[in-house]
Amino acid sequence: MLALMRLLIFGFVVLTLIYLSIAWYSRSVRRQKMERDWEEAGRPGDRMTYITTGMEQYERSLRRRLI
């Protein structure tokens, strides 16, 4: 019983770290894509406002929730 408990705790920690690393990586890729799109399109206005707004939309998106 003690071995099962150790396995469950260790598995939870490992899976949590994997989830956090995938979520961080996905967020950074999305941010880079937005920065590149803003530069290629030559959008008017403030770059940081565009990126901040896009990241807020990403936080509410289905893609983020599915990770």
N, C-alpha and C positions, 0 to 999 in steps of 0.2 A: 504494500500500500504506500509506503514511504517512497519507493522507487517511482511509482506512478505519479505521485505528487511532484517529485523533482522533475520528472519528464514534462509534465504539464506546465510547470513554472518556467522551465528552460525554453520550451517550445513557444510559450506566450511571449517571452522576452525576445527571442530570435525573430518571430513573425512580426512583432511590433517594430523592431529595427528595420526589417525589410520593407514594411509598409511605409515607414517614415522616409526611408531613402528613396523609394519609388515616387512618393508624393512630392518630395523636394526636387527630384530630377524632372518630373513632369512640369512642375511650376517654372523651373528655370528654362526649360525648352520653350514653353509657351511665351515667357517674357522675351527671350531672344527672338522668337518669331515675330512678335509684335514690334520690337525695335527694328528689325530688318524690314518689315512691311512699311513702317512709318518712313524710313529712309528711302526706300525704293519708290514709294508713291509720292514723295515730296509733299506730304500733308502740311497744310497751314496750321498754325497754332503751336501750343506748347507740347513738347514731346512727353514730358513727365505726366501731364494731365491725360494724354492719350493712353499711355501705358498704365497709369493708375486706374483709369476707367475700365480698360480692357481686363486688368487683373481682377477687378471687382466682379466683372461679368463672369470671368473664369471660375471664381470662387463659388458662384451660384450655379455653375453649369452641371449638366448631367455627367460629362466626361470626368470631372473631378470626383463626383460622388461614386462613380463606378470603380475608381481605384480602390 
